[in-house]
Amino acid sequence: MIVETEGLTKRYGPNTVLSGLDLKVAEGSVLALLGPNGAGKTTAIRILSTLTRPDGGAARVCGFDVVREGAAVRGVISLTGQYAAVDEEQTGRENLVMIARLHRFTRSAARARAVGLLERFDLVDAADRRVRTYSGGMRRRLDLAMSLVARPRLLFLDEPTTGLDPVSRTTMWDAIGDLVRDGVTIFLTTQYLEEADRLADRIVVLHNGGVVADGTADALKNSVGGTRLDLTFSCAEDASRAQAVVGGVTDGPTLSVPSDGSAVHLHRVLDDLLAARVSVSRVSTHRPTLDDVFTSLTAVAA
C-alpha cells in the first residue's frame, strides 16, 4: 500500500473536519475521494502531503510517516492543487526549467526534461509564450507537467479540472490516464462524479469527516439499486394494467420494473405485455449513476 491512514483526525477550533479516517491505497491505482464541500477532502490531501499536521491517528505515504518523516514523503510525491501554481510572467518552458532546477537538475538536464514535458502535454507551440496568455486548460496542463518534473511515485490531484470547459477536462482526463499507465499512483479529489467514474479504480465517499462508502464505481452503483426498465404507456390506466402483469412501480403513464439488464428479461417483459394486450410506447433502461450514489449516501449520513 502506497498510502495508509489509521484513525486520522483533524479539528479546526470546535469543528471536526476529519473524524477517524481509515484509508489504504494500492500502488499503481487511482483513488477518488468524493464528498460535498467541507467533507474533509482537501484536509486529507494536505495531511498526506505534509502541509498540515493531523491532531490524531497515523498516516504513512510510500512507507514514510507523514509527521516524523515529512522530508522523505515530499521526496516521492507531488501535488497539483485546486488552482494552477504557475508563474504567469514566465514562459511555459521557463516554468518547467525553474522547477527542474529547484529539484537540482543540471541546466542541460532541466532543459531536456522541459522539452519532454512540453511535448507530452501538447504545449510545444506555446512553450515560449508567457503563461498569462494561456487558456485555463493550458495552464492546468502546464501545472500538471510541473508536478511531474521529478517523476513522483504518488501524485495528489485536488479537484484538477475545476472550472475547465468540457474539451479541456477531457484532455486532462486523457493525460491522467497516461500517467496511470506509466505507473504513477493517483490520489484524486473531485466533485465531478463523471470524473471519478471514468478515472478511479476505487472510490471513497466522505461525509462529515468520515467514510460513508468505499468500493469500485460498479459496486457503489449496485448498492443503491440495480438496473430498471422504464416503460412508458399512452396513459396511466395502461401503466396500471401493465403493473398487474409484470410488477414494478407506476408514476403516471410510466412503469419502472426491476431488471437484471439482460436482453432476455426485456424480451420476456415485452412478450408478457403483448400477451396481455397492453401496448408500450417507449422503453428505456436506467442504471444507477454515481450521482444516485452520492445523493443517497450523503442524504443518509446527514
JOBEL-V177564 format. One record per backbone hydrogen bond with DSSP energy under -0.5 kcal/mol. CO is the residue of the C=O (numbers start at 1). NH is the residue of the N-H. E is the energy in kcal/mol with one decimal. If there is no record, write none. Layout:
CO & NH & E
CO & NH & E
This chain:
2 & 62 & -3.5
3 & 25 & -2.5
4 & 60 & -2.8
5 & 23 & -1.1
6 & 58 & -2.1
8 & 20 & -1.2
8 & 21 & -2.7
9 & 55 & -2.5
9 & 56 & -1.3
10 & 17 & -2.5
10 & 18 & -1.9
11 & 13 & -0.5
12 & 15 & -2.0
14 & 16 & -0.5
15 & 12 & -3.0
15 & 17 & -0.7
18 & 10 & -1.9
21 & 8 & -2.1
23 & 5 & -2.6
25 & 2 & -2.3
25 & 3 & -1.4
26 & 29 & -1.4
29 & 186 & -2.3
30 & 201 & -2.1
30 & 202 & -1.8
31 & 33 & -0.5
31 & 188 & -3.3
32 & 34 & -0.7
32 & 204 & -2.8
33 & 190 & -1.4
34 & 206 & -3.5
36 & 39 & -1.9
39 & 209 & -0.9
40 & 44 & -2.1
41 & 45 & -1.8
42 & 46 & -2.6
43 & 47 & -2.1
44 & 48 & -2.4
45 & 49 & -2.0
46 & 51 & -2.3
46 & 52 & -1.6
47 & 50 & -1.6
56 & 9 & -2.2
58 & 6 & -2.7
59 & 66 & -2.2
60 & 4 & -2.3
61 & 64 & -2.2
64 & 61 & -2.7
65 & 69 & -2.3
67 & 70 & -0.6
69 & 73 & -2.0
70 & 74 & -2.5
71 & 75 & -1.0
73 & 76 & -1.8
73 & 77 & -0.7
76 & 153 & -2.0
76 & 154 & -1.6
78 & 156 & -3.0
79 & 81 & -0.6
80 & 158 & -2.7
84 & 86 & -1.2
86 & 88 & -0.8
87 & 90 & -1.3
88 & 132 & -1.9
90 & 131 & -2.7
91 & 95 & -2.2
92 & 96 & -1.9
93 & 97 & -2.6
94 & 98 & -2.5
95 & 99 & -2.1
96 & 100 & -2.3
97 & 101 & -2.5
98 & 102 & -2.2
99 & 103 & -1.3
100 & 105 & -2.4
101 & 104 & -2.0
106 & 110 & -2.8
107 & 111 & -2.2
108 & 112 & -2.1
109 & 113 & -2.5
110 & 114 & -2.2
111 & 115 & -2.2
112 & 116 & -2.1
113 & 117 & -2.1
114 & 118 & -2.5
115 & 119 & -2.0
116 & 120 & -2.1
117 & 121 & -2.1
118 & 123 & -3.1
118 & 124 & -0.6
119 & 122 & -1.3
123 & 126 & -0.5
124 & 127 & -1.4
126 & 92 & -0.6
126 & 129 & -1.8
127 & 93 & -2.6
129 & 92 & -1.1
130 & 133 & -2.1
131 & 134 & -2.1
135 & 139 & -2.2
136 & 140 & -2.1
137 & 141 & -2.0
138 & 142 & -2.4
139 & 143 & -2.8
140 & 144 & -2.3
141 & 145 & -2.5
142 & 146 & -2.6
143 & 147 & -1.4
144 & 148 & -0.7
145 & 148 & -1.2
146 & 149 & -0.9
148 & 151 & -1.8
153 & 185 & -2.4
154 & 78 & -1.5
154 & 156 & -0.5
155 & 157 & -0.5
155 & 187 & -2.5
156 & 80 & -3.0
156 & 158 & -0.5
157 & 159 & -1.0
157 & 189 & -2.7
159 & 162 & -1.2
161 & 164 & -2.0
165 & 169 & -2.6
166 & 170 & -2.1
167 & 171 & -2.0
168 & 172 & -2.2
169 & 173 & -2.4
170 & 174 & -2.2
171 & 175 & -2.0
172 & 176 & -2.6
173 & 177 & -2.4
174 & 178 & -1.9
175 & 179 & -1.7
176 & 180 & -2.0
177 & 181 & -1.9
178 & 182 & -1.2
179 & 184 & -2.2
180 & 183 & -1.8
185 & 155 & -2.9
186 & 31 & -2.6
186 & 188 & -0.6
187 & 157 & -2.8
188 & 33 & -3.6
189 & 159 & -2.2
191 & 193 & -0.9
192 & 196 & -1.6
193 & 197 & -2.4
194 & 198 & -2.1
195 & 199 & -2.4
196 & 200 & -2.2
202 & 32 & -2.5
203 & 215 & -2.3
204 & 34 & -3.0
204 & 206 & -0.6
205 & 212 & -2.9
205 & 213 & -1.0
207 & 210 & -1.6
209 & 19 & -2.7
210 & 207 & -2.6
213 & 205 & -2.5
215 & 203 & -3.1
216 & 220 & -2.3
217 & 221 & -2.3
218 & 222 & -2.5
219 & 223 & -1.3
220 & 224 & -0.6
221 & 224 & -1.2
222 & 225 & -1.3
227 & 259 & -2.7
228 & 230 & -0.5
228 & 286 & -2.8
229 & 231 & -0.7
229 & 257 & -2.7
230 & 284 & -1.9
231 & 255 & -3.0
232 & 281 & -2.6
232 & 282 & -1.6
235 & 239 & -1.5
236 & 240 & -2.1
237 & 241 & -2.0
238 & 242 & -2.4
239 & 243 & -2.2
240 & 244 & -1.5
241 & 245 & -0.6
242 & 245 & -1.1
242 & 246 & -2.8
243 & 247 & -2.2
249 & 256 & -2.9
251 & 254 & -1.4
253 & 233 & -2.8
254 & 251 & -2.8
255 & 231 & -3.3
255 & 257 & -0.5
256 & 249 & -2.3
257 & 229 & -3.0
262 & 266 & -1.7
263 & 267 & -2.7
264 & 268 & -2.1
265 & 269 & -2.4
266 & 270 & -2.4
267 & 271 & -2.7
268 & 272 & -2.4
269 & 273 & -2.2
270 & 274 & -2.4
271 & 275 & -2.4
272 & 276 & -1.4
273 & 278 & -2.8
274 & 277 & -1.3
277 & 279 & -0.5
282 & 232 & -2.9
284 & 230 & -3.2
286 & 228 & -2.4
289 & 293 & -1.9
290 & 294 & -3.2
291 & 295 & -2.6
292 & 296 & -2.4
293 & 297 & -3.0
294 & 298 & -2.4
295 & 299 & -1.6
296 & 300 & -2.0
297 & 301 & -2.2
298 & 302 & -0.7
